[in-house]
Amino acid sequence: MADVVILPQSELVTLAAEYIGSLVHEKPELVLGVATGSTPLQLYQQLARSGADFSRASAFALDEYVGLPESHPESYTRVIDTQVTRQLGFQPERVHVPSGNHATLATAGPEFEAKIRAAGGIDVQILGIGTNGHVGFNEPGSSFASRTRVQVLAEQTRIDNSRFFDSLESVPRHCVTQGIGTILEARHLLLLAFGKQKAAAVRAALEGPVSSLVPASAIQLHPRVSVLLDEDAASELAMAEYYRYAWQNKFGGQVLG
Ligand code: PGA
């Protein structure tokens, strides 16, 4: 069962930043899976403030929109460049985002997978969760065996992400995303969720049946998962009291992973 940690957001961010900081200290060539969206932004800021050294580490993004120029402020290539590469001091040649370029879509997935393999696999994958239970951009119905590929974005995802764009119409309809099979191969999954709007998806992912209708429920199949939730995101969990008790009594002390 996943470690579920329920704390105020600022404490979760500190916990996650200390954990990742300690990992990169122990293993300077850490391979970090990075998420976009609002959820991990404070974590990246806190890691930057901590002075953790990512100069020898690599990073792999989860996904990218299809058809946005890389210079578009909402292309994940651009977001990762600002929030991860520059802010944390990665070497740009060791930061990888799937290509959402129309001209190379057929090969984007296999090429990205080959890069992950060449790096030795992902040590820790940071994940958010969509209000519809997606993980990466794997929308409800995605195969748990899926690999990095083109996906059609769910209407709910386009609505949720329209806050970053001028209008709903300007949100792309397609993406390239790591598959659920790809994500499950990371050695540790670190899923963060904040806010009431995530509560139903969090409950379905952690306590519902494992189902492709809730792609994030695939984390139940992974042996090493930490789920960091604020009170609002945890508010619909049936087992919240047990999770708190288990965290307080965690064997070997309170260390993620
Ligand atoms: P958010 O997105 O962090 O912006 O809420 C998470 C997701 O859609 O996976």
Residues whose N, C-alpha, C, O or C-beta is under 5 A from the ligand:
A	BS01	PGA	T36 G37 S38 T39 G128 I129 G130 H134 G136
